[in-house]
Amino acid sequence: MNPGTLRDALRNLGVPAEKGRTSAIRQLVLQAPAPVIAQALGYHDKSTTRIATDAGAPWKNYAPGAHSS
């Protein structure tokens, strides 16, 4: 299975893929900082940050970057 066949299967079942994708990202940004999710999934950090803000994510004070001592 690949993303295209999965997308087509979801469409045939009447599931709107974009809403499902946004819901999945929304759940992820509640569990980890938006920049981390963006990098892991190949999204722009502004997109995941917007979704995180809408979701009320607790990571708004997360400072990205290297934190090693």
C-alpha positions in Angstrom: 0.0 0.0 0.0 1.2 3.5 -0.7 -0.1 7.0 0.1 -2.0 7.2 -3.2 -3.9 4.0 -2.8 -4.7 4.8 0.8 -6.0 8.2 -0.2 -8.1 6.7 -2.9 -9.5 4.1 -0.5 -10.4 6.7 2.0 -12.1 8.8 -0.6 -14.1 5.8 -1.8 -15.3 5.3 1.8 -16.3 9.0 2.0 -13.6 10.0 4.5 -12.2 13.5 3.8 -8.4 12.9 3.9 -7.5 16.5 4.7 -9.6 16.6 7.9 -8.2 13.3 9.0 -4.6 14.5 8.4 -5.2 17.7 10.3 -6.8 15.8 13.2 -3.8 13.5 13.3 -1.4 16.4 13.4 -3.5 18.1 16.0 -3.2 15.1 18.2 0.5 14.9 17.7 1.2 18.5 18.6 -0.6 18.0 21.9 2.1 15.3 22.6 5.2 17.0 21.3 6.4 20.5 20.2 5.1 21.7 16.8 8.6 22.2 15.4 9.5 18.6 16.2 6.4 17.3 14.5 7.0 19.6 11.5 10.5 18.3 11.0 9.5 14.7 11.5 6.7 14.8 9.0 8.2 17.3 6.5 5.8 20.1 7.2 6.6 23.8 7.5 6.9 24.7 11.2 4.4 27.6 10.8 1.7 25.1 9.7 2.2 22.9 12.7 2.5 25.9 15.0 -0.8 27.2 13.8 -2.5 23.8 14.3 -0.9 23.6 17.8 -2.2 27.0 18.7 -5.7 26.1 17.6 -5.5 22.9 19.6 -4.3 24.6 22.7 -1.0 22.7 22.8 1.0 23.1 26.0 4.2 23.6 24.1 4.0 27.3 23.3 7.0 28.1 25.5 9.2 25.4 23.9 12.5 26.8 22.8 13.8 24.9 19.7 17.5 24.3 19.2 20.3 22.4 20.8 19.9 22.2 24.6 23.0 20.2 25.5 25.2 21.4 28.3 
